[in-house]
Amino acid sequence: MQAQEDSFFKRSLFDRDFDNFRNPDQTGINEFEPEKDSLTNFGGINVRVGGAFALQFQDIDHENSGNESTPVLQDIGGNFNLATANLDFQVMLYDGVQLHLRTYLSSQHHTETYVKGGYLQIDKLDFISEGFAEDLMKHMRIKIGHMENNYGDAHFRRSDNAMALYNPFVGNYLMDSFTTEVGAEVYYFNKGFLAMVGATNGKLNQSVTNPKNTSPSLLAKVGYDDYLNEDLRFRLTGSVYHTNQTASAYLYSGDRAGSRYYNLFTDIDGGGDGFRSARVNPNLRNELTSIMVNPFVKYGGLEFFGIYERASGKAAAESDTRDWNQYAGELIYRFGTDEKLYVGGRYNYVDGELATGEEVSVDRFNIGAGWFMTKNILAKIEYMNQSYSDYPLTDVHNDGDADGIVFEAVISF
C-alpha cells in the first residue's frame, strides 16, 4: 500500500507532461487548440497542479478634451498594480479523458478568489469500452463544461488574468472577445485541417431566471494549420458566434478579471471604463452575430498574427442593429538561444456605432520586447499609445488619449 501511495505521489507531482495539453510555459507559445494525439500514455489518475503569477509597473498618462461637459478623469501616476494569481488543476481521469479547472486567486476586479470555470476534454471513448469508436476518435475531440468558448484565435494569445505568458504584449485587444459559458464543443482534426461546432446556454452568470429571455448560443470554426516546409508554418481560421436572444450577451465584456491597464478613462466619480479600462465594449447585448478571421504565419523567428472581426447586434432596448469592426496586426521577431528574446509591434483599430448614434473609432499602437529568463519566467516591457475619435462631449473618451510604459513579470508553471 505504501509503495502505491508513493508511486501516486511521485506521478502527481513530477509527471508534468500531459497528452493533448498546452503547456503553460514557453513551449506553449504559438499553440492554439492543443495538438490532437490518440497515442496517450495513461498510468492511472494523475493530478497536475499549476498556476501563474503576474505583476506590472504601470506609468501611463491619460487625458480627454477637458470640456466642461466631459467627465473629469482620475489622476493616475506611475506605480505597481495589484499582483494577480491563478491556480490550475489538470487531472488525467482516464485514458483520453482529462479535467481542467482554473481559479482566479486575485484579479483587478475580484480581489477575492473565484472559479473561472472547468471542463472535460475527451480524446478517447475507452471509458465506454476499450477501443470504442477508435478510428473516429483518432480525429475527434469533445469538450464539455463551463469554459472559455473557442471563438476566434485571439483568445489563445491574450492574457487570462495572471496567465500572461502567451501574450507577447501586456494589454489584450481593444474588442476583447472572451466569454465563459456552459456548453459543448466537438472538434475534427485531419492532416492540418480543423473544424469545430459548439453550443452554449448563452449565459455568463449561470442561473435559472429569465427562462424566456435566453436562447442557446452557437459557434463554429474552420481552418488549416500546418508546416508548409521545415521553417514555414501557416494557419488560417474563420470563426462565428451567434446568439439569437439573451438577457445579456457578454462576448466583449466577459472578462471579470479586468484589464491589464489600470484606471485608464475612469472618471473621478467612478464612471467610465472601470475595471475594463482601455477596452472597447460595443454593447451589442442581444441578437449578436460576430465573425473573426485570423491568419498566422511563422517563418523562422519571424511571425505575424492578424485579426479581422465584424460584430452586429443591438442592446435590448434598441430596434435596429449596429455594426462594429476590428482590425489588428502583430509582427514579432524571436531570436537568441531557443528564441528566449523577442521584439515586436502591434496595431489595433476598431470603429462602429454607439447606441446614441455616433460613428466612433479607437486605435492603439504597441511596441514591446520580452525575455524568457527560463521557460517559466517572462519579463516584458511595452510602450502603448491609444486614441479615441468622434466620441460625444459628454463621454469620458471625448478626444481621449493615453500613452506610457508598462513593465510586466510573469511566472507560469
C-alpha positions as CSV (number, residue, x, y, z in Angstrom):
1,M,0.0,0.0,0.0
2,Q,2.8,2.5,0.9
3,A,4.5,1.7,-2.4
4,Q,1.3,2.5,-4.3
5,E,0.9,5.8,-2.4
6,D,4.5,6.8,-3.1
7,S,4.0,6.0,-6.8
8,F,0.9,8.1,-7.0
9,F,2.6,11.0,-5.1
10,K,5.6,11.0,-7.5
11,R,3.4,10.7,-10.6
12,S,1.1,13.5,-9.5
13,L,3.9,16.0,-8.6
14,F,6.7,15.2,-11.0
15,D,5.0,13.8,-14.2
16,R,4.2,17.3,-15.7
17,D,3.7,16.1,-19.3
18,F,0.1,15.6,-20.3
19,D,-1.2,14.3,-23.6
20,N,-3.2,16.7,-25.7
21,F,-2.4,19.6,-23.4
22,R,-1.0,23.1,-24.0
23,N,2.0,23.6,-21.7
24,P,1.8,26.7,-19.5
25,D,5.4,27.7,-20.3
26,Q,7.5,28.8,-23.3
27,T,6.8,25.6,-25.1
28,G,3.1,26.6,-25.3
29,I,3.9,29.8,-27.2
30,N,2.0,29.9,-30.6
31,E,-0.1,26.9,-29.8
32,F,-3.8,27.2,-30.3
33,E,-6.1,24.2,-29.9
34,P,-4.0,21.5,-28.1
35,E,-2.4,19.1,-30.5
36,K,-4.6,16.0,-31.2
37,D,-2.9,12.7,-30.5
38,S,-4.7,9.4,-29.7
39,L,-1.5,7.7,-28.6
40,T,-2.0,8.5,-25.0
41,N,0.2,7.5,-22.0
42,F,-2.2,6.7,-19.1
43,G,-0.9,5.1,-15.9
44,G,-3.7,6.0,-13.5
45,I,-5.2,9.2,-12.2
46,N,-2.6,12.0,-12.5
47,V,-3.1,15.4,-10.9
48,R,-1.1,18.3,-12.3
49,V,-1.1,21.3,-10.0
50,G,0.0,24.5,-11.7
51,G,-0.6,28.2,-11.6
52,A,0.5,31.7,-12.7
53,F,1.6,35.0,-11.1
54,A,1.9,38.4,-12.8
55,L,2.9,41.8,-11.6
56,Q,3.1,45.1,-13.5
57,F,4.7,48.5,-13.0
58,Q,2.5,51.0,-14.9
59,D,3.4,54.5,-15.9
60,I,0.7,55.7,-18.3
61,D,-0.9,59.1,-18.7
62,H,-4.4,59.7,-19.9
63,E,-6.3,62.8,-20.9
64,N,-9.6,63.8,-22.6
65,S,-10.8,67.1,-24.1
66,G,-11.3,68.7,-20.7
67,N,-14.6,70.2,-22.0
68,E,-16.9,71.4,-19.2
69,S,-19.4,68.7,-20.3
70,T,-16.9,65.9,-20.3
71,P,-16.3,63.8,-17.2
72,V,-13.1,64.6,-15.4
73,L,-10.6,61.8,-15.4
74,Q,-9.0,60.3,-12.3
75,D,-5.4,61.5,-11.6
76,I,-3.1,58.5,-12.1
77,G,0.7,58.1,-11.8
78,G,3.5,55.5,-12.0
79,N,3.3,52.6,-9.5
80,F,2.8,48.9,-9.2
81,N,-0.6,47.3,-9.9
82,L,-2.2,44.7,-7.8
83,A,-0.4,41.4,-8.3
84,T,-2.7,38.7,-9.9
85,A,-2.6,35.0,-9.5
86,N,-4.2,31.8,-10.9
87,L,-4.4,28.3,-9.6
88,D,-4.8,25.4,-12.1
89,F,-5.7,21.8,-11.8
90,Q,-5.2,19.5,-14.7
91,V,-6.4,16.0,-13.9
92,M,-6.0,12.9,-16.1
93,L,-9.1,11.0,-15.1
94,Y,-9.0,8.1,-17.6
95,D,-7.2,7.2,-20.8
96,G,-8.0,10.1,-23.1
97,V,-10.2,12.0,-20.6
98,Q,-8.9,15.0,-18.7
99,L,-10.3,17.8,-16.5
100,H,-9.2,21.4,-16.5
101,L,-10.1,23.7,-13.6
102,R,-8.9,27.4,-13.3
103,T,-9.4,29.6,-10.3
104,Y,-8.5,33.3,-10.1
105,L,-6.9,33.7,-6.7
106,S,-6.7,37.5,-7.2
107,S,-7.5,39.9,-10.0
108,Q,-8.1,43.6,-10.7
109,H,-11.9,43.2,-10.5
110,H,-12.3,40.4,-8.0
111,T,-9.7,40.7,-5.2
112,E,-11.3,37.6,-3.7
113,T,-10.8,34.1,-5.0
114,Y,-13.4,32.8,-7.5
115,V,-13.6,30.0,-10.1
116,K,-13.2,30.9,-13.8
117,G,-14.6,27.5,-15.0
118,G,-13.9,23.9,-15.6
119,Y,-14.4,21.4,-18.4
120,L,-13.8,17.8,-19.5
121,Q,-11.7,17.2,-22.6
122,I,-12.4,13.8,-24.2
123,D,-9.9,12.4,-26.8
124,K,-10.8,8.7,-26.5
125,L,-14.0,6.9,-25.6
126,D,-12.4,3.9,-24.0
127,F,-14.4,4.6,-20.8
128,I,-17.4,3.2,-22.7
129,S,-15.5,0.1,-23.8
130,E,-11.9,-0.4,-24.9
131,G,-11.4,0.7,-28.5
132,F,-14.9,2.2,-28.8
133,A,-15.1,4.3,-32.0
134,E,-11.3,4.2,-32.1
135,D,-11.0,5.2,-35.8
136,L,-13.3,8.1,-35.3
137,M,-11.7,9.4,-32.2
138,K,-8.3,9.5,-33.9
139,H,-9.6,12.7,-35.4
140,M,-12.3,13.9,-32.9
141,R,-12.3,15.7,-29.6
142,I,-15.2,16.6,-27.3
143,K,-15.1,19.4,-24.7
144,I,-17.9,20.0,-22.3
145,G,-18.3,22.2,-19.2
146,H,-18.3,25.8,-18.1
147,M,-15.5,27.0,-20.3
148,E,-13.8,29.7,-22.4
149,N,-15.5,29.4,-25.7
150,N,-13.3,28.8,-28.8
151,Y,-14.4,31.8,-30.8
152,G,-11.6,33.1,-32.9
153,D,-7.8,32.7,-32.3
154,A,-7.2,35.9,-30.4
155,H,-8.2,34.4,-27.1
156,F,-5.2,31.9,-27.4
157,R,-2.8,34.9,-27.3
158,R,-4.5,37.0,-24.7
159,S,-3.6,37.4,-21.0
160,D,-6.1,35.4,-18.9
161,N,-5.7,37.2,-15.6
162,A,-2.2,36.0,-14.3
163,M,-1.7,33.7,-17.2
164,A,0.1,36.3,-19.3
165,L,2.9,34.2,-20.7
166,Y,1.3,33.5,-24.1
167,N,0.8,37.2,-24.7
168,P,3.8,39.0,-26.3
169,F,2.5,42.3,-25.1
170,V,0.9,43.5,-21.8
171,G,-2.6,44.5,-22.9
172,N,-5.2,42.5,-24.7
173,Y,-7.0,43.6,-27.9
174,L,-9.4,46.6,-27.9
175,M,-12.5,44.4,-28.6
176,D,-11.5,41.6,-26.3
177,S,-13.7,38.7,-27.5
178,F,-13.7,36.4,-24.5
179,T,-16.5,34.8,-22.5
180,T,-17.2,31.7,-20.4
181,E,-20.4,29.8,-20.9
182,V,-21.8,26.4,-20.2
183,G,-21.8,24.3,-23.3
184,A,-20.0,21.7,-25.5
185,E,-17.7,21.8,-28.5
186,V,-16.9,19.0,-30.9
187,Y,-13.7,19.1,-33.0
188,Y,-12.4,17.3,-36.0
189,F,-8.7,17.3,-36.9
190,N,-7.2,15.7,-40.1
191,K,-3.9,16.5,-41.9
192,G,-3.7,20.1,-40.8
193,F,-7.4,20.8,-41.3
194,L,-9.7,21.5,-38.3
195,A,-13.4,22.1,-37.8
196,M,-15.4,22.8,-34.6
197,V,-19.1,23.2,-33.8
198,G,-20.4,24.1,-30.4
199,A,-23.4,25.3,-28.5
200,T,-23.8,27.0,-25.1
201,N,-26.7,28.2,-22.9
202,G,-25.8,31.8,-23.8
203,K,-25.2,32.9,-20.2
204,L,-22.1,34.2,-18.4
205,N,-23.7,34.3,-15.0
206,Q,-25.4,30.9,-14.6
207,S,-29.0,30.9,-13.2
208,V,-32.4,29.5,-13.9
209,T,-34.0,33.0,-14.0
210,N,-35.2,34.8,-17.2
211,P,-36.1,31.5,-18.9
212,K,-37.9,33.2,-21.8
213,N,-35.2,35.8,-22.4
214,T,-32.3,33.5,-23.2
215,S,-31.7,31.1,-26.1
216,P,-28.6,29.0,-26.8
217,S,-25.6,30.5,-28.5
218,L,-24.0,28.7,-31.4
219,L,-20.4,28.9,-32.5
220,A,-18.2,27.3,-35.2
221,K,-14.7,27.4,-36.5
222,V,-12.9,26.0,-39.6
223,G,-9.3,26.3,-40.5
224,Y,-5.9,24.9,-41.6
225,D,-2.7,24.8,-39.6
226,D,0.5,23.1,-40.7
227,Y,4.1,23.5,-41.7
228,L,4.5,24.1,-45.4
229,N,8.2,23.3,-45.0
230,E,10.7,23.0,-42.2
231,D,10.8,26.7,-41.4
232,L,7.4,27.9,-42.6
233,R,4.2,27.5,-40.6
234,F,0.8,28.7,-41.9
235,R,-2.5,28.9,-40.1
236,L,-5.8,30.5,-41.2
237,T,-9.1,30.2,-39.4
238,G,-12.6,31.6,-39.6
239,S,-15.0,31.7,-36.7
240,V,-18.6,32.7,-36.0
241,Y,-20.5,33.3,-32.8
242,H,-24.3,33.8,-32.8
243,T,-26.8,34.3,-30.1
244,N,-30.5,34.9,-31.1
245,Q,-31.9,36.1,-27.8
246,T,-30.3,36.6,-24.4
247,A,-30.7,38.6,-21.3
248,S,-27.2,40.0,-21.9
249,A,-24.5,38.8,-24.3
250,Y,-21.0,39.1,-22.8
251,L,-18.7,38.3,-25.7
252,Y,-17.0,41.7,-25.4
253,S,-17.4,42.2,-21.7
254,G,-17.0,38.7,-20.3
255,D,-13.6,39.0,-18.7
256,R,-14.4,39.5,-15.0
257,A,-10.7,39.6,-14.1
258,G,-10.1,43.0,-15.6
259,S,-7.9,44.9,-18.0
260,R,-4.1,44.9,-17.9
261,Y,-4.2,48.7,-18.0
262,Y,-5.4,50.0,-14.6
263,N,-7.7,53.1,-14.1
264,L,-7.5,54.5,-17.6
265,F,-10.5,56.5,-18.7
266,T,-12.2,56.2,-15.4
267,D,-13.6,59.5,-14.1
268,I,-13.4,60.9,-10.6
269,D,-16.9,59.7,-9.8
270,G,-16.0,56.1,-10.6
271,G,-17.7,56.1,-14.0
272,G,-16.1,55.3,-17.4
273,D,-14.2,52.2,-18.2
274,G,-13.7,50.9,-14.6
275,F,-12.0,47.5,-14.4
276,R,-12.3,47.1,-18.2
277,S,-10.2,50.2,-18.7
278,A,-8.9,51.0,-22.3
279,R,-11.1,48.3,-23.8
280,V,-13.9,48.8,-26.2
281,N,-17.3,47.3,-25.4
282,P,-19.7,47.8,-28.3
283,N,-22.6,46.9,-26.0
284,L,-24.2,44.5,-28.5
285,R,-26.0,42.6,-25.9
286,N,-28.8,40.9,-27.9
287,E,-29.2,39.2,-31.3
288,L,-25.4,39.2,-31.6
289,T,-23.5,37.7,-34.6
290,S,-19.7,38.0,-34.7
291,I,-17.3,36.7,-37.3
292,M,-13.5,36.6,-36.9
293,V,-10.8,35.7,-39.4
294,N,-7.2,35.1,-38.2
295,P,-4.1,34.5,-40.3
296,F,-0.9,33.3,-38.6
297,V,2.4,32.9,-40.3
298,K,5.7,32.0,-38.8
299,Y,9.0,31.8,-40.8
300,G,12.0,31.1,-38.7
301,G,11.9,33.6,-35.8
302,L,9.5,36.0,-37.6
303,E,5.8,35.7,-37.0
304,F,2.6,37.6,-38.0
305,F,-0.8,37.3,-36.4
306,G,-3.8,39.2,-37.7
307,I,-7.5,39.9,-36.9
308,Y,-10.4,40.9,-39.0
309,E,-13.6,40.9,-37.0
310,R,-17.2,42.2,-37.6
311,A,-19.9,42.2,-35.0
312,S,-23.6,43.0,-35.4
313,G,-26.2,43.3,-32.8
314,K,-28.1,45.6,-30.5
315,A,-28.8,46.5,-26.9
316,A,-32.1,45.1,-25.5
317,A,-34.0,48.4,-25.9
318,E,-32.8,49.0,-29.5
319,S,-34.9,48.2,-32.6
320,D,-32.1,48.4,-35.1
321,T,-28.8,46.5,-35.2
322,R,-25.4,48.3,-35.1
323,D,-22.1,47.1,-36.6
324,W,-18.5,47.2,-35.2
325,N,-15.3,46.2,-37.0
326,Q,-11.9,45.3,-35.6
327,Y,-8.6,45.1,-37.4
328,A,-5.3,44.1,-35.8
329,G,-1.8,43.0,-36.9
330,E,1.2,41.8,-34.8
331,L,4.7,41.4,-36.1
332,I,7.1,39.6,-33.7
333,Y,10.7,38.6,-34.1
334,R,12.0,35.9,-31.7
335,F,15.8,35.3,-31.5
336,G,18.6,34.1,-29.4
337,T,19.1,30.6,-27.9
338,D,15.8,28.8,-28.0
339,E,14.1,32.1,-29.0
340,K,14.4,33.4,-25.5
341,L,14.3,37.0,-26.7
342,Y,11.7,38.9,-28.8
343,V,10.8,42.3,-30.1
344,G,7.6,43.3,-31.8
345,G,4.8,45.7,-32.6
346,R,1.0,45.6,-32.7
347,Y,-1.5,47.9,-34.3
348,N,-5.2,47.6,-33.4
349,Y,-8.1,49.6,-34.8
350,V,-11.9,49.5,-34.2
351,D,-14.8,51.5,-35.5
352,G,-18.5,51.3,-35.0
353,E,-21.7,53.0,-34.0
354,L,-22.6,53.9,-30.4
355,A,-26.1,53.3,-29.1
356,T,-26.6,57.1,-29.2
357,G,-25.9,57.0,-33.0
358,E,-22.3,58.5,-33.2
359,E,-19.8,56.8,-35.5
360,V,-16.6,56.5,-33.5
361,S,-13.2,54.9,-33.7
362,V,-10.3,53.9,-31.4
363,D,-6.8,52.9,-32.3
364,R,-3.9,51.6,-30.3
365,F,-0.2,51.1,-31.1
366,N,2.1,48.9,-29.0
367,I,5.8,48.2,-29.3
368,G,7.4,45.8,-26.9
369,A,10.2,43.3,-26.0
370,G,10.5,40.3,-23.8
371,W,13.0,37.9,-22.3
372,F,12.3,34.3,-21.2
373,M,14.7,34.1,-18.2
374,T,13.7,30.5,-18.0
375,K,10.9,28.7,-19.9
376,N,8.6,29.5,-16.9
377,I,9.6,33.2,-16.3
378,L,9.0,36.0,-18.7
379,A,9.9,39.7,-18.3
380,K,8.3,42.2,-20.7
381,I,8.3,45.9,-21.4
382,E,5.8,47.7,-23.6
383,Y,5.1,51.2,-24.8
384,M,1.4,51.9,-25.7
385,N,-0.4,54.8,-27.3
386,Q,-4.2,54.8,-27.6
387,S,-6.5,57.5,-29.1
388,Y,-10.3,57.9,-29.3
389,S,-12.1,59.8,-32.2
390,D,-15.6,61.3,-32.5
391,Y,-16.9,60.4,-29.1
392,P,-19.6,62.8,-27.8
393,L,-18.7,65.7,-25.5
394,T,-20.5,64.0,-22.6
395,D,-18.5,60.8,-23.0
396,V,-15.3,60.3,-20.9
397,H,-13.5,59.3,-24.1
398,N,-14.1,62.6,-25.9
399,D,-10.8,63.3,-27.6
400,G,-9.2,60.8,-25.3
401,D,-5.6,59.8,-25.5
402,A,-3.3,57.6,-23.4
403,D,0.4,56.8,-23.6
404,G,3.1,55.3,-21.5
405,I,5.2,52.3,-20.5
406,V,4.3,49.1,-18.6
407,F,6.7,46.5,-17.3
408,E,5.4,43.1,-16.5
409,A,6.8,40.0,-14.9
410,V,5.1,36.6,-15.4
411,I,5.7,33.3,-13.8
412,S,3.7,30.3,-15.1
413,F,4.1,26.6,-14.4
